[in-house]
Structures are given as C-alpha cells and as structure tokens.
C-alpha cells in the first residue's frame, strides 16, 4: 500500500538535461507518436517537442531529443510503407538535398536564440502560428473538396480534391525536368528541392521531421497522391531525422534516456498506425489530423500562459483519443477484410 501511495517511482532523472520527468508520459508520447506518425505520415513529431517541453524539458533539449527520436521511429514506418509500395525513393532522394541545408540553418537559429535566452517563447509562438496555418489549410481543403463533390466535379486520377496548387506549379519548366514514376507526375527538380529546403529549416527550428508541412506540401504543392505522399514523407523524415540527430548531438542537446524510452513505445505504435492506413479513406485521415493539430496548438498556448497541468492533460488526452480512433479503424478494417476473405473462400 505504501508503494501505491508513493509516486516517486513514476519519475525518471534525465542526466544530460538535468531534469526529472514523468516516464509514463514519455511512453505514452512515444506509443502515440508511433501510431499517429505511421497513420498520418507526419512522423508525429509535431506534438513531441511541445509534449516534452510541457513535461519539463528545456526547449532546446525538447527539440534535439525529438529529432533523435524521429530518426529511429521513422525507419520502422518507412519499411512498412515500402512493402505496400507507398514510397517514391527517387523523389525522396531529390528532396534530401534541400532538407540537409535547411535543418542546419534551423539548428543554428535555435542555438542563437538559446544564447539570447528567448528560445522557449519564440519556438512556442512559431509552433502556434504554423499549427494554425496547417489546420486552416486542412479544413479549407476538406470543405472545398466536399463542395466540389456535391457539384459533381472530379479532378482526374487524384479523385475529388480541394487545393490543387501543384497544377500551376507543374507548368514551371525550369530544367532539369524529372519524371517520378511511382508518384505519377513530371516537374522541375527545383520544385521538390525548394519545398524540402523550407520544410528542412522548420525541421531544424521546431524539432520536427519536417513532415508537419512536408506531407501537405507533397500533396498540395508537388502533386503526390495521398498514400504515396505518406510513405515518401516518412522516408524523408527518416533521413532528416538522422541528420538532425547528428547535428544536435554535436551541440549537446539530446537526452538519450528519453529517446530510448519513447522509441520502445513508438516501435509498437508505428506498426499499428501503418497497417491502419490500408483501411482509411483519404479525407477521413486529413480531418482527424486537422483536429489533432488544433488541440496541440491550444495546449501550447495554455503552456505559454502558465497553465502547464491543463496543457499536459489536453495534449496527452488528445493523442490518446486519436490513437484509439486509429486502432478502431485498424481492427474494424481487418475484421471486414477477414469476413470478405471467408466469403470468397466459401463462394
């Protein structure tokens, strides 16, 4: 009974960062990020940096630890998506060039802000701005697509789409031109390179794999079908995560104990999330993602204004509910697949 009353066993000391952290929170974040990252193709890291900061990590350590955690987790998800044929490796390798340069620029900005003592406030407000922008774009795209569908408008082989900016960008014919067979389009090589440079800067600055903006950019700006965008983004997240982990390790801003705790949960979660994509429709994925982004944004605002408990409850509660939703999709879809298989065998 004394053990039940004493909660000290739930806390773990982080020797590099010099802070004591609630380790079940780390496991939950790791597992949830695995599930959500494998499902949305966002690497899930867009909620890890704020989550770690809310649990008690200094912002620079939250960013570095997040990036190191991304690298390990994304390897698992990329291998799964590769088996399903969802990865355009040619497109991924082209984007690596811009990503590497962008991540280093972002990491140097963080070191500069840390020296000024402003890194926490600046990163939190940049996060709020970009999460708000992404949520707005996702919901705008959804309502535009629903409106088009009602009026019987369909955009070619991609199906009904909302935002189709890539159609205009594909008209830019600056050489070299490249054809990406798996994704099914031809464009100037400079388009994916510039997109990856911008998302790389954000990856290094916010501690994300870049997928927060890269997956929507692959769909809306480059023209990838959603399922190919998910797999290719995870491959790119893996590469950018490895480079980001390298550069933040050199700067001494990675807490390896937290990385291993989160990876334990993430390795299991990534399998669940990736399998669930087989049974989910494109716009169901995007709406669920938009809701998760909004809740994450609100939790950061609560943390900034001095409500750490409410902030932690909101972000941990949101990722738990989204995980339950994704697992439901997987179990219902798998059960339906088994029923159909039995009917075919009986027929």
VOTI-558806 format. One line per field, with one value per residue (C-alpha): residue number from 1; residue in three letters; x, y, z. Coordinates in Angstrom, 1 decimal. Example, Ala and Ser with C-alpha at 12.3 -4.5 7.8 and 13.67 -1.06 7.14 Angstrom:
BEGIN
nr <- (1,2)
rest <- (ALA,SER)
u <- (12.3,13.7)
v <- (-4.5,-1.1)
w <- (7.8,7.1)
end
This chain:
BEGIN
nr <- (1,2,3,4,5,6,7,8,9,10,11,12,13,14,15,16,17,18,19,20,21,22,23,24,25,26,27,28,29,30,31,32,33,34,35,36,37,38,39,40,41,42,43,44,45,46,47,48,49,50,51,52,53,54,55,56,57,58,59,60,61,62,63,64,65,66,67,68,69,70,71,72,73,74,75,76,77,78,79,80,81,82,83,84,85,86,87,88,89,90,91,92,93,94,95,96,97,98,99,100,101,102,103,104,105,106,107,108,109,110,111,112,113,114,115,116,117,118,119,120,121,122,123,124,125,126,127,128,129,130,131,132,133,134,135,136,137,138,139,140,141,142,143,144,145,146,147,148,149,150,151,152,153,154,155,156,157,158,159,160,161,162,163,164,165,166,167,168,169,170,171,172,173,174,175,176,177,178,179,180,181,182,183,184,185,186,187,188,189,190,191,192,193,194,195,196,197,198,199,200,201,202,203,204,205,206,207,208,209,210,211,212,213,214,215,216,217,218,219,220,221,222,223,224,225,226,227,228,229,230,231,232,233,234,235,236,237,238,239,240,241,242,243,244,245,246,247,248,249,250,251,252,253,254,255,256,257,258,259,260,261,262,263,264,265,266,267,268,269,270,271,272,273,274,275,276,277,278,279,280,281,282,283,284,285,286,287,288,289,290,291,292,293,294,295,296,297,298,299,300,301,302,303,304,305,306,307,308,309,310,311,312,313,314,315,316,317,318,319,320,321,322,323,324,325,326,327,328,329,330,331,332,333,334,335,336,337,338,339,340,341,342,343,344,345,346,347)
rest <- (UNK,UNK,UNK,UNK,UNK,UNK,UNK,UNK,UNK,UNK,UNK,UNK,UNK,UNK,UNK,UNK,UNK,UNK,UNK,UNK,UNK,UNK,UNK,UNK,UNK,UNK,UNK,UNK,UNK,UNK,UNK,UNK,UNK,UNK,UNK,UNK,UNK,UNK,UNK,UNK,UNK,UNK,UNK,UNK,UNK,UNK,UNK,UNK,UNK,UNK,UNK,UNK,UNK,UNK,UNK,UNK,UNK,UNK,UNK,UNK,UNK,UNK,UNK,UNK,UNK,UNK,UNK,UNK,UNK,UNK,UNK,UNK,UNK,UNK,UNK,UNK,UNK,UNK,UNK,UNK,UNK,UNK,UNK,UNK,UNK,UNK,UNK,UNK,UNK,UNK,UNK,UNK,UNK,UNK,UNK,UNK,UNK,UNK,UNK,UNK,UNK,UNK,UNK,UNK,UNK,UNK,UNK,UNK,UNK,UNK,UNK,UNK,UNK,UNK,UNK,UNK,UNK,UNK,UNK,UNK,UNK,UNK,UNK,UNK,UNK,UNK,UNK,UNK,UNK,UNK,UNK,UNK,UNK,UNK,UNK,UNK,UNK,UNK,UNK,UNK,UNK,UNK,UNK,UNK,UNK,UNK,UNK,UNK,UNK,UNK,UNK,UNK,UNK,UNK,UNK,UNK,UNK,UNK,UNK,UNK,UNK,UNK,UNK,UNK,UNK,UNK,UNK,UNK,UNK,UNK,UNK,UNK,UNK,UNK,UNK,UNK,UNK,UNK,UNK,UNK,UNK,UNK,UNK,UNK,UNK,UNK,UNK,UNK,UNK,UNK,UNK,UNK,UNK,UNK,UNK,UNK,UNK,UNK,UNK,UNK,UNK,UNK,UNK,UNK,UNK,UNK,UNK,UNK,UNK,UNK,UNK,UNK,UNK,UNK,UNK,UNK,UNK,UNK,UNK,UNK,UNK,UNK,UNK,UNK,UNK,UNK,UNK,UNK,UNK,UNK,UNK,UNK,UNK,UNK,UNK,UNK,UNK,UNK,UNK,UNK,UNK,UNK,UNK,UNK,UNK,UNK,UNK,UNK,UNK,UNK,UNK,UNK,UNK,UNK,UNK,UNK,UNK,UNK,UNK,UNK,UNK,UNK,UNK,UNK,UNK,UNK,UNK,UNK,UNK,UNK,UNK,UNK,UNK,UNK,UNK,UNK,UNK,UNK,UNK,UNK,UNK,UNK,UNK,UNK,UNK,UNK,UNK,UNK,UNK,UNK,UNK,UNK,UNK,UNK,UNK,UNK,UNK,UNK,UNK,UNK,UNK,UNK,UNK,UNK,UNK,UNK,UNK,UNK,UNK,UNK,UNK,UNK,UNK,UNK,UNK,UNK,UNK,UNK,UNK,UNK,UNK,UNK,UNK,UNK,UNK,UNK,UNK,UNK,UNK,UNK,UNK,UNK,UNK,UNK,UNK,UNK,UNK,UNK,UNK,UNK,UNK,UNK,UNK,UNK,UNK,UNK,UNK)
u <- (0.0,2.9,4.1,0.7,0.8,4.4,4.5,8.3,8.7,6.9,9.6,13.0,16.1,17.4,21.2,22.1,19.2,19.4,15.6,13.2,10.5,7.2,8.3,4.8,4.2,7.2,6.0,2.5,4.0,6.3,3.5,1.0,3.5,4.3,0.6,-0.2,3.0,2.5,-1.1,-0.8,2.7,3.7,6.3,4.1,6.9,4.8,3.4,6.6,8.6,5.6,4.8,8.4,8.5,5.2,6.6,9.6,12.4,14.1,13.1,16.5,16.6,13.0,13.9,17.1,15.5,12.5,14.7,16.7,13.5,12.1,15.1,14.6,10.8,10.6,12.8,10.1,7.3,9.3,10.0,6.3,5.2,7.9,6.3,2.9,4.6,3.9,7.4,8.8,12.5,13.6,11.5,12.8,16.4,15.9,14.4,17.3,19.5,17.3,16.4,20.1,20.8,17.5,18.0,21.4,20.0,17.2,19.5,21.8,18.8,17.9,21.5,21.4,18.0,19.2,22.2,19.7,17.5,14.5,14.3,11.2,8.9,9.9,9.6,6.2,4.7,6.2,4.6,1.2,1.4,2.3,-0.1,-2.9,-1.9,-1.8,-5.2,-6.7,-5.3,-6.5,-10.1,-10.2,-9.1,-11.7,-14.7,-13.6,-13.4,-16.8,-18.3,-16.8,-18.1,-21.6,-21.5,-20.2,-16.7,-13.8,-10.1,-8.7,-7.0,-6.4,-10.2,-12.0,-9.5,-9.7,-6.4,-4.7,-1.8,0.5,-1.2,0.0,3.5,3.9,3.7,7.1,9.5,12.9,15.4,16.3,12.8,12.3,9.6,8.6,7.1,5.7,4.1,2.9,4.0,6.7,8.0,11.1,13.6,13.8,10.2,10.8,14.3,12.9,9.9,12.4,14.7,11.8,10.5,14.1,14.5,11.3,12.5,15.8,14.0,10.9,12.4,10.0,10.9,9.6,6.5,4.2,4.5,6.1,3.2,0.7,3.3,3.8,0.0,-0.9,2.3,4.1,1.1,1.6,-1.4,-2.1,-0.8,2.4,2.9,2.6,5.3,7.6,7.3,8.2,11.3,12.3,11.6,13.9,16.8,16.2,15.9,19.3,21.0,19.1,20.2,23.8,23.9,22.0,24.3,27.3,25.6,24.9,21.1,19.9,18.6,19.4,17.5,14.2,14.9,15.1,12.0,9.9,11.3,10.1,6.5,7.0,8.2,4.9,2.7,4.3,3.2,-0.5,-0.6,0.9,-1.5,-4.5,-3.8,-4.9,-8.5,-8.8,-10.1,-8.0,-10.3,-11.0,-7.3,-7.0,-9.9,-8.6,-5.2,-6.7,-8.5,-5.3,-3.3,-5.8,-5.7,-1.9,-1.9,-4.3,-2.1,1.0,-1.0,-2.0,1.6,2.8,0.2,1.1,-1.3,1.1,-1.3,-4.2,-1.7,-0.4,-3.9,-5.1,-2.1,-1.9,-5.7,-5.8,-3.1,-4.7,-8.2,-6.6,-4.8,-8.0,-9.7,-6.8,-6.8,-10.6,-10.1,-7.5,-9.5,-12.8,-11.0,-9.1,-12.3,-14.1,-11.2,-11.3,-15.1,-14.7,-11.9,-14.1,-17.0,-14.7,-13.4,-16.9,-18.1)
v <- (0.0,2.3,1.7,2.8,6.0,6.9,8.2,8.8,5.5,7.3,9.8,9.4,11.6,12.8,13.1,15.2,17.7,17.7,17.4,14.8,13.6,11.6,8.5,7.1,10.4,9.6,6.1,7.4,10.1,7.5,5.0,7.6,9.3,5.8,5.2,8.7,9.1,5.8,6.7,10.4,10.2,13.2,11.4,12.5,14.8,17.9,17.1,15.7,18.9,20.7,17.5,17.2,20.9,20.5,17.5,19.6,19.5,22.9,23.8,23.2,19.7,19.0,19.9,17.8,14.8,14.9,14.9,11.9,10.0,10.7,9.1,5.7,5.6,6.6,3.7,1.3,3.1,3.6,-0.1,-0.9,1.6,0.4,-3.1,-1.5,0.3,3.7,5.2,7.2,6.8,9.0,11.9,11.3,11.4,14.6,16.3,15.2,18.0,20.8,19.1,18.8,22.5,23.6,21.6,23.1,26.6,25.9,24.4,27.4,29.7,27.7,28.0,31.7,32.1,30.0,32.3,35.2,33.3,33.6,30.1,28.9,31.8,32.2,28.5,28.1,31.1,29.9,26.5,28.1,30.0,27.1,24.7,27.2,27.6,23.8,23.3,26.1,24.6,21.1,22.2,24.6,21.8,19.4,21.8,22.8,19.1,18.4,21.4,20.1,16.6,18.0,19.8,16.6,18.0,15.5,16.3,13.5,10.4,12.1,11.9,14.9,17.4,20.8,22.6,21.9,24.4,21.8,22.0,25.6,24.8,21.9,24.4,25.9,24.3,25.2,22.4,19.8,18.2,15.0,12.2,10.5,7.2,6.0,9.3,9.7,13.2,15.2,18.6,20.7,19.2,22.7,22.4,19.5,20.9,24.3,22.7,20.5,23.4,25.3,22.3,21.5,24.9,24.3,20.7,22.1,25.0,23.3,19.8,18.1,15.8,18.4,16.2,18.7,20.8,18.3,15.9,18.6,20.2,16.9,16.7,20.3,21.8,18.8,16.7,13.4,11.1,11.0,7.4,8.0,11.3,9.5,6.9,9.3,11.8,9.1,8.2,11.8,12.2,9.3,10.9,14.4,12.9,11.1,14.3,16.4,13.9,14.2,18.0,18.3,15.6,17.7,20.6,18.5,19.0,15.4,13.4,9.8,8.2,9.9,8.8,5.1,5.3,6.9,4.5,1.5,2.7,4.1,0.8,-0.9,2.1,2.6,-0.9,-0.2,3.2,2.0,-1.0,1.3,3.4,0.4,0.8,4.6,7.0,10.0,12.7,10.9,10.9,14.7,15.8,13.7,15.3,18.8,18.2,16.8,19.9,22.3,20.6,20.6,24.3,25.1,23.1,25.2,28.4,27.1,26.3,29.8,31.5,29.5,26.5,23.5,21.0,21.9,21.9,18.4,17.0,18.4,17.2,13.7,13.3,14.3,11.9,9.1,9.7,9.9,6.6,4.9,6.2,4.9,1.5,1.2,1.9,-0.9,-3.5,-2.8,-2.8,-6.0,-7.8,-6.7,-8.0,-11.4,-11.6,-10.9,-13.4,-16.1,-15.3,-15.6,-19.0,-20.3,-19.0)
w <- (0.0,0.7,-2.9,-4.2,-2.2,-3.2,-6.8,-6.9,-9.0,-11.8,-12.2,-14.0,-13.8,-17.2,-16.7,-19.8,-19.5,-15.6,-15.1,-13.6,-15.9,-15.6,-17.5,-18.2,-20.1,-22.2,-23.0,-23.9,-26.2,-27.9,-28.5,-29.6,-31.9,-33.4,-34.1,-35.3,-37.3,-39.1,-39.9,-40.9,-42.4,-40.4,-38.3,-35.3,-34.2,-34.4,-31.0,-29.4,-28.9,-27.2,-25.3,-24.0,-23.1,-21.2,-19.3,-18.2,-20.8,-21.6,-25.2,-26.9,-25.3,-26.3,-29.9,-30.1,-28.3,-30.6,-33.7,-32.4,-31.6,-35.1,-36.8,-35.0,-35.3,-38.9,-40.0,-38.8,-40.6,-43.8,-44.1,-43.6,-46.2,-48.7,-48.5,-49.5,-52.4,-51.0,-51.2,-54.2,-53.4,-56.4,-55.1,-51.6,-52.6,-54.6,-51.6,-49.3,-50.7,-49.6,-46.3,-45.1,-45.8,-44.2,-41.0,-40.3,-40.9,-38.4,-35.8,-35.9,-35.4,-32.2,-30.8,-31.4,-29.7,-26.7,-26.3,-26.1,-23.6,-25.8,-27.4,-25.4,-26.1,-29.8,-30.6,-28.9,-30.8,-34.1,-33.4,-32.7,-36.0,-38.1,-36.4,-37.0,-40.7,-41.2,-39.5,-41.6,-44.8,-44.0,-43.2,-46.1,-48.4,-46.9,-47.3,-50.8,-51.8,-50.3,-52.2,-55.5,-54.9,-54.3,-57.7,-59.4,-60.1,-60.0,-60.6,-62.8,-61.3,-57.9,-57.3,-55.8,-54.5,-52.7,-53.1,-56.5,-56.5,-57.9,-61.3,-61.6,-60.2,-62.7,-65.5,-64.4,-66.8,-65.3,-66.2,-65.2,-65.6,-63.8,-64.0,-60.8,-61.9,-58.5,-57.7,-61.4,-62.4,-64.1,-62.7,-62.4,-60.0,-58.3,-57.0,-54.6,-53.7,-52.7,-50.8,-48.9,-48.1,-46.4,-44.6,-43.5,-41.9,-39.9,-39.0,-37.6,-35.8,-34.4,-33.8,-36.2,-39.1,-41.4,-42.1,-40.5,-43.6,-46.0,-46.3,-47.1,-49.4,-51.2,-51.8,-52.5,-54.0,-55.6,-56.6,-54.9,-54.3,-50.5,-49.9,-51.8,-50.0,-46.6,-47.5,-49.2,-46.4,-43.8,-45.8,-46.0,-42.2,-41.5,-43.5,-42.0,-38.5,-38.8,-39.9,-37.3,-34.6,-35.7,-35.6,-32.3,-30.7,-31.7,-29.9,-26.7,-26.8,-26.9,-23.9,-24.9,-22.0,-23.1,-26.7,-25.8,-23.5,-26.3,-29.0,-27.0,-27.3,-30.9,-32.3,-31.4,-32.3,-35.8,-36.8,-35.8,-37.5,-40.8,-41.1,-40.3,-43.4,-45.5,-44.2,-44.0,-46.7,-47.6,-46.3,-43.0,-42.4,-43.1,-40.9,-37.9,-38.5,-38.5,-35.2,-33.6,-34.8,-33.3,-29.9,-30.0,-30.8,-27.9,-25.5,-26.4,-25.8,-22.4,-21.5,-22.7,-20.4,-17.3,-17.3,-17.5,-16.0,-18.3,-21.2,-20.4,-19.9,-23.3,-25.3,-23.7,-23.8,-27.5,-28.6,-26.6,-28.2,-31.7,-31.1,-30.0,-33.2,-35.4,-33.6,-34.1,-37.9,-38.0,-36.1,-37.9,-41.3,-40.5,-39.3,-42.5,-44.7,-42.9,-43.4,-47.1,-47.4,-45.8,-48.1,-51.1,-49.9,-49.3,-52.6)
end
